[in-house]
Amino acid sequence: MVTIFLLSIVFIKLLIKHSSRLGLIDMPNARSAHKQAMPKSAGLGFVGAVIIAKLLVDPVDIYHHIFIYVAILVVMLIGLYDDKNNVKPRTKFIVLIVAAIIVIFNGIHINTLGNYFGFNLTIPFYISAIFTMIAIVGFTNALNLMDGLDGLAGGLSIIIMSIFFTIGLIYHDEFMVSLSSSFIIAVAAFLIFNWNPAKIFMGDSGSLTLGFVIAILAIKSSEYIPPASVLFIVGLPLIDTFNVIFRRLQRGQSPFIADKNHIHHFLYKTKLHIRFSVMMLLLIQLALSIIGYQMKNTDQILSLILFAIILYIFINLFDQRYKYRPKNKQVKRLK
């Protein structure tokens, strides 16, 4: 773990120094919180640190899960290519689907949707494969969409992976323990440079990879805890994604169009303070993750109802319109 931490620091420092020459610069735009050009693609540094450290110190783990790490590397590379060349969303989705298929055929897929009223909703493999693919690609992009403020995506990833690390320890799952702890250490090193004011951004090479790794851990954890609990553990990125898709459809827009309707945009515009906004969102995620873990032995119907209530609250609380439109002429006259 010390090797991963040190390599991550060294690689990220090198990226900061040579980012301009490598063409890995993030230029501010209408949706950016930063106002000047910034180095990006720190994901290349901390993902590279994990893989190289494991090859040097624990090659057996790489050997036993070679295709999983190949899939992770593929996601990191498409993210890096996107950071540099802005690939089309369709190309990214195709690569993510290929990476998800690699994971599925290595035994990591969703076997059940949970137990409700005494009935375990197991699903056949071909449906499981499709459902798992959607879950992996969906959450990979969900975390990517949360990468909008200094330290946010990295902090969320550490909180979520820490819960999966705990589950791995309790149920003696060496793969979960190894994968989660490696990325926790690597991202912790990255946050030294990414906490506000940031010196470098993780870029798609980082956010896509972390989303992909968390999706793998979430699916693996469903062998030990109910899927309804997993929803809470990865809660905030999911809630944010549902929120922005609902808001875009509500406005008659494509659900895939980029905008500033994310929860972190709303909170930042309200408070105008990056660190405060990030800390509040990290605390919300921590609360959701703890609730999810604590509810692992609770009736799953109640868990789903609670998650639906929280989702409804977020959709209405973080409404970018601030005020509801008048419903009828009488309301207009009163105004």
C-alpha positions, 0 to 999 in steps of 0.5 A, a space after each residue: 500500500 505504501 508503494 501505491 501511495 508513493 507511486 501515485 504521488 510521483 506520477 501525479 507530480 510528473 503529470 502536473 509538470 508535463 501536462 502542457 507538453 502532453 496536451 492534457 490541459 483542461 480549459 475552462 468553459 461555461 460549466 466549469 468552476 475553475 477560471 484558468 487552464 488546469 492540468 488533468 488526467 490524474 487518473 493516468 497517475 493513480 490508476 497506473 500506480 495501482 497496476 504497477 505497484 501490484 505487478 511489483 509487489 503482488 503479481 499473484 493478485 493480478 494473475 488471478 484477476 488478470 481480465 478484471 485489471 485489463 478491463 479497468 485499464 481499457 476504461 482508463 485508456 478510453 478516458 485518457 483518450 477522451 481527455 486528450 481528443 474529446 471522443 464521441 459519447 457513442 465511442 465511449 459507450 461502446 468501449 465501456 460495454 466491452 469492458 463490462 462484458 469482460 467483467 461479466 464473463 469473469 463471474 461478476 454479474 448480478 444474480 438476483 434483484 433481492 428478496 421481497 415478501 419471501 421470494 428471491 428474485 433470481 434472474 437467468 444469466 442472459 438477463 443478468 448479463 444485460 442488467 449487469 452491463 447497464 448497471 456498470 455502464 450507468 454507474 461509471 457515467 454517474 460518477 463521471 458526472 459528479 466530477 465537477 468540484 475540487 475533491 468531490 469525485 475523489 472524496 465520494 469514491 473513497 467513502 463508497 469504496 471504504 464501505 465495500 472494503 469493510 464488507 470485504 473484510 467482514 465476509 473474507 472476500 480478498 478480491 474486494 479487500 485488495 481492489 478497494 484498498 488499492 484504489 482508496 490509497 491511490 485516490 487519497 494520494 491524488 486528493 493531496 493535489 486535488 483538494 481545493 484549490 486543486 493543482 490537477 483534475 482527475 479527468 475522464 481517465 480517473 472518474 470513469 475508472 473509479 466509477 467502473 471499479 465501484 460498479 465492480 465492487 457494488 456487484 460483488 458486494 451483492 453476494 453478501 448484502 441485498 441490492 437495495 442496500 447497495 443502492 444507498 451505499 452508492 447513493 449520491 451519484 445515482 440520485 444525481 443522475 436520476 435528478 438531471 435526467 428527470 430535469 432534462 426530460 422535464 424541459 423537453 431536452 435530451 437526457 444526454 445533453 451537458 448542463 449545470 443541473 447537477 446537485 453540486 452545481 446547485 449547491 455551489 451556486 447557492 453557497 459560492 464556496 467549493 469546500 463547503 459544497 464538497 464537504 456537505 455532499 461528502 457528508 450526505 454520501 457518508 450518511 447514505 452509505 452508513 444507512 445502506 450498510 445498516 439496513 442490510 438485514 432490514 426488509 428490502 421493500 422498506 429499503 426501496 421505499 426509503 430510497 424512493 422517498 430520498 430520491 423524491 426529496 432530492 429531485 424537488 429540493 435541488 430544483 434549478 428553477 428555484 421557483 415553481 411555475 404558476 399552475 393557473 391564472 389565479 396564481 398569476 393574478 396573486 403574484 
